[in-house]
Amino acid sequence: MKKNYLVTKQVPKSKVSTYVGNALNKNPFTPEVPCYRTVKSDSLIGGFPNRYKKKKAPFKKEGLSIRNNKVISSPPQQSS
């Protein structure tokens, strides 16, 4: 478990990583270990739908966009 936290601490701001399982769902080291930067392998935020609004805030603060509850690395391009 400790290894998961050490690796998660290395995810830079404005970036996300994926993980398997739920080792981070009870992270006692928040905010030092930014577990919100880990998302499901399909880029979905994950967790319970009634918590999506709260979970989206840190991503938006770091400049990431969210579409259909999926994190995208850059804002969507506007077509001209």
N, CA, C and O of each residue as an XYZ file, in Angstrom:
320
protein
N       0.828     -1.188      0.000
C       0.000      0.000      0.000
C       0.874      1.256      0.000
O       0.587      2.207     -0.727
N       1.923      1.266      0.798
C       2.794      2.439      0.877
C       3.387      2.771     -0.488
O       3.534      3.943     -0.836
N       3.726      1.743     -1.260
C       4.289      1.947     -2.595
C       3.298      2.706     -3.485
O       3.698      3.567     -4.269
N       2.010      2.385     -3.361
C       0.987      3.094     -4.144
C       1.002      4.582     -3.838
O       0.919      5.407     -4.748
N       1.107      4.927     -2.561
C       1.122      6.333     -2.165
C       2.376      7.035     -2.672
O       2.308      8.177     -3.128
N       3.522      6.356     -2.593
C       4.770      6.963     -3.064
C       4.727      7.238     -4.564
O       5.182      8.289     -5.015
N       4.188      6.308     -5.330
C       4.065      6.497     -6.774
C       3.061      7.609     -7.084
O       3.296      8.426     -7.974
N       1.961      7.640     -6.363
C       0.930      8.656     -6.597
C       1.467     10.052     -6.327
O       1.087     10.997     -7.019
N       2.330     10.205     -5.352
C       2.910     11.516     -5.049
C       3.718     12.065     -6.221
O       3.936     13.273     -6.305
N       4.164     11.196     -7.127
C       4.992     11.609     -8.249
C       4.194     12.086     -9.456
O       4.786     12.584    -10.414
N       2.881     11.950     -9.444
C       2.060     12.414    -10.560
C       2.063     13.949    -10.525
O       1.599     14.541     -9.550
N       2.581     14.599    -11.578
C       2.690     16.060    -11.574
C       1.329     16.753    -11.679
O       0.342     16.164    -12.120
N       1.308     18.019    -11.262
C       0.106     18.826    -11.423
C      -0.263     18.870    -12.889
O       0.609     18.823    -13.756
N      -1.542     18.958    -13.167
C      -2.096     19.011    -14.527
C      -1.885     17.721    -15.307
O      -2.009     17.718    -16.532
N      -1.573     16.639    -14.631
C      -1.431     15.326    -15.263
C      -2.251     14.337    -14.461
O      -2.527     14.559    -13.282
N      -2.637     13.251    -15.100
C      -3.335     12.176    -14.402
C      -2.661     10.860    -14.735
O      -1.918     10.759    -15.712
N      -2.921      9.869    -13.929
C      -2.426      8.526    -14.148
C      -3.592      7.582    -13.884
O      -4.594      7.978    -13.288
N      -3.464      6.354    -14.322
C      -4.521      5.379    -14.070
C      -4.012      4.355    -13.063
O      -2.808      4.237    -12.834
N      -4.921      3.636    -12.481
C      -4.546      2.582    -11.552
C      -5.614      1.504    -11.562
O      -6.731      1.711    -12.037
N      -5.248      0.353    -11.030
C      -6.166     -0.780    -10.946
C      -6.473     -1.025     -9.473
O      -5.576     -0.983     -8.631
N      -7.707     -1.274     -9.175
C      -8.094     -1.564     -7.805
C      -8.533     -0.325     -7.058
O      -8.763      0.725     -7.658
N      -8.646     -0.447     -5.758
C      -9.134      0.681     -4.985
C      -8.205      1.007     -3.817
O      -8.665      1.397     -2.744
N      -6.915      0.850     -4.023
C      -5.942      1.088     -2.962
C      -5.961      2.520     -2.454
O      -5.568      2.777     -1.316
N      -6.412      3.451     -3.277
C      -6.368      4.867     -2.897
C      -7.694      5.406     -2.386
O      -7.787      6.590     -2.063
N      -8.711      4.577     -2.305
C     -10.031      5.097     -1.950
C     -10.154      5.557     -0.499
O     -11.108      6.254     -0.156
N      -9.217      5.184      0.346
C      -9.231      5.636      1.741
C      -7.898      6.293      2.077
O      -7.320      6.028      3.130
N      -7.419      7.135      1.198
C      -6.128      7.787      1.329
C      -6.063      8.654      2.591
O      -6.739      9.680      2.663
N      -5.264      8.260      3.581
C      -5.158      9.060      4.798
C      -4.152     10.207      4.670
O      -3.965     10.975      5.615
N      -3.507     10.326      3.510
C      -2.443     11.303      3.342
C      -2.799     12.476      2.432
O      -1.907     13.174      1.950
N      -4.079     12.700      2.191
C      -4.504     13.827      1.374
C      -4.219     15.111      2.135
O      -4.447     15.118      3.345
N      -3.750     16.181      1.550
C      -3.463     16.402      0.133
C      -2.032     16.080     -0.272
O      -1.689     16.239     -1.443
N      -1.177     15.630      0.660
C       0.207     15.324      0.299
C       0.285     14.261     -0.795
O       1.152     14.321     -1.667
N      -0.615     13.299     -0.744
C      -0.720     12.283     -1.793
C      -1.977     12.624     -2.588
O      -3.086     12.329     -2.143
N      -1.816     13.245     -3.762
C      -2.965     13.736     -4.529
C      -3.681     12.618     -5.283
O      -3.566     12.517     -6.505
N      -4.412     11.789     -4.562
C      -5.034     10.616     -5.171
C      -6.067     10.988     -6.229
O      -6.401     10.156     -7.073
N      -6.582     12.218     -6.204
C      -7.544     12.598     -7.236
C      -6.906     12.600     -8.621
O      -7.622     12.560     -9.622
N      -5.591     12.645     -8.701
C      -4.914     12.625    -10.002
C      -4.850     11.234    -10.602
O      -4.315     11.066    -11.698
N      -5.372     10.246     -9.925
C      -5.477      8.919    -10.505
C      -6.922      8.703    -10.924
O      -7.849      8.970    -10.159
N      -7.101      8.227    -12.121
C      -8.437      8.019    -12.670
C      -8.548      6.589    -13.177
O      -7.553      5.866    -13.238
N      -9.736      6.193    -13.533
C      -9.951      4.854    -14.071
C      -9.228      4.719    -15.414
O      -8.924      5.721    -16.061
N      -8.961      3.507    -15.821
C      -8.202      3.270    -17.048
C      -8.880      3.815    -18.300
O      -8.225      3.997    -19.326
N     -10.190      4.079    -18.229
C     -10.894      4.666    -19.371
C     -11.017      6.192    -19.224
O     -11.801      6.822    -19.935
N     -10.247      6.781    -18.308
C     -10.208      8.228    -18.022
C     -11.409      8.747    -17.242
O     -11.491      9.947    -16.978
N     -12.346      7.874    -16.866
C     -13.461      8.318    -16.037
C     -12.944      8.697    -14.656
O     -12.004      8.089    -14.146
N     -13.566      9.705    -14.057
C     -13.178     10.141    -12.727
C     -13.321      9.003    -11.738
O     -12.455      8.818    -10.883
N     -14.379      8.248    -11.836
C     -14.604      7.128    -10.931
C     -15.279      7.574     -9.640
O     -15.497      8.765     -9.416
N     -15.598      6.619     -8.814
C     -16.264      6.928     -7.565
C     -17.762      7.009     -7.737
O     -18.313      6.531     -8.728
N     -18.410      7.608     -6.777
C     -19.856      7.691     -6.792
C     -20.327      8.928     -7.548
O     -19.779     10.011     -7.344
N     -21.333      8.794     -8.420
C     -21.808      9.922     -9.223
C     -22.194     11.155     -8.398
O     -22.016     12.279     -8.867
N     -22.709     10.976     -7.205
C     -23.109     12.140     -6.420
C     -21.892     12.911     -5.873
O     -22.054     13.973     -5.271
N     -20.697     12.386     -6.079
C     -19.489     13.074     -5.634
C     -18.689     13.667     -6.797
O     -17.642     14.272     -6.571
N     -19.168     13.502     -8.043
C     -18.430     13.985     -9.205
C     -18.156     15.482     -9.135
O     -17.058     15.929     -9.465
N     -19.153     16.261     -8.705
C     -18.969     17.711     -8.671
C     -17.781     18.082     -7.785
O     -16.945     18.902     -8.163
N     -17.718     17.476     -6.615
C     -16.613     17.742     -5.697
C     -15.287     17.243     -6.267
O     -14.253     17.890     -6.102
N     -15.321     16.098     -6.933
C     -14.100     15.520     -7.473
C     -13.580     16.279     -8.688
O     -12.390     16.203     -8.993
N     -14.447     17.012     -9.390
C     -14.030     17.756    -10.576
C     -13.229     19.016    -10.229
O     -12.388     19.450    -11.016
N     -13.480     19.593     -9.078
C     -12.877     20.874     -8.705
C     -11.348     20.885     -8.790
O     -10.797     21.808     -9.391
N     -10.632     19.902     -8.217
C      -9.166     19.953     -8.300
C      -8.645     19.860     -9.731
O      -7.645     20.493    -10.066
N      -9.316     19.075    -10.580
C      -8.886     18.969    -11.967
C      -9.007     20.315    -12.667
O      -8.085     20.755    -13.355
N     -10.143     20.957    -12.487
C     -10.366     22.255    -13.118
C      -9.373     23.290    -12.601
O      -8.893     24.128    -13.366
N      -9.064     23.237    -11.314
C      -8.108     24.170    -10.720
C      -6.728     24.017    -11.353
O      -5.981     24.989    -11.468
N      -6.394     22.798    -11.761
C      -5.102     22.535    -12.387
C      -5.141     22.684    -13.906
O      -4.160     22.379    -14.584
N      -6.268     23.151    -14.443
C      -6.349     23.427    -15.874
C      -6.743     22.261    -16.755
O      -6.624     22.345    -17.977
N      -7.208     21.180    -16.163
C      -7.667     20.041    -16.954
C      -9.154     20.184    -17.241
O      -9.889     20.769    -16.446
N      -9.589     19.664    -18.349
C     -11.000     19.710    -18.714
C     -11.647     18.357    -18.455
O     -10.990     17.316    -18.461
N     -12.942     18.405    -18.231
C     -13.710     17.187    -18.002
C     -14.898     17.194    -18.939
O     -15.638     18.174    -19.026
N     -15.068     16.085    -19.641
C     -16.199     15.935    -20.545
C     -16.802     14.555    -20.310
O     -16.102     13.544    -20.369
N     -18.106     14.519    -20.042
C     -18.806     13.254    -19.768
C     -18.131     12.478    -18.631
O     -17.985     11.257    -18.690
N     -17.724     13.225    -17.595
C     -17.054     12.662    -16.425
C     -15.737     11.968    -16.742
O     -15.276     11.117    -15.981
N     -15.125     12.340    -17.882
C     -13.802     11.861    -18.251
C     -12.838     13.034    -18.237
O     -13.175     14.133    -18.680
N     -11.640     12.797    -17.728
C     -10.614     13.829    -17.699
C      -9.906     13.840    -19.044
O      -9.473     12.801    -19.543
N      -9.795     15.024    -19.618
C      -9.038     15.178    -20.859
C      -7.882     16.125    -20.570
O      -8.024     17.078    -19.805
N      -6.744     15.856    -21.185
C      -5.519     16.578    -20.837
C      -5.523     18.038    -21.257
O      -4.855     18.858    -20.628
N      -6.233     18.367    -22.267
C      -6.266     19.756    -22.692
C      -7.701     20.164    -22.973
O      -8.542     19.316    -23.270
N      -7.987     21.452    -22.883
C      -9.352     21.893    -23.160
C      -9.765     21.502    -24.577
O      -8.921     21.435    -25.470
N     -11.049     21.244    -24.790
C     -11.504     20.893    -26.134
C     -11.266     22.034    -27.106
O     -11.436     23.204    -26.761
N     -10.871     21.686    -28.325
C     -10.632     22.685    -29.365
C     -11.963     23.250    -29.837
O     -12.922     22.510    -30.056
N     -12.010     24.545    -29.989
C     -13.205     25.192    -30.531
C     -13.105     25.175    -32.065
O     -12.080     25.566    -32.624
N     -14.142     24.734    -32.726
C     -14.117     24.744    -34.183
C     -14.518     26.136    -34.674
O     -15.377     26.801    -34.095
N     -13.869     26.548    -35.755
C     -14.154     27.897    -36.274
C     -15.056     27.869    -37.477
O     -15.386     28.920    -38.025
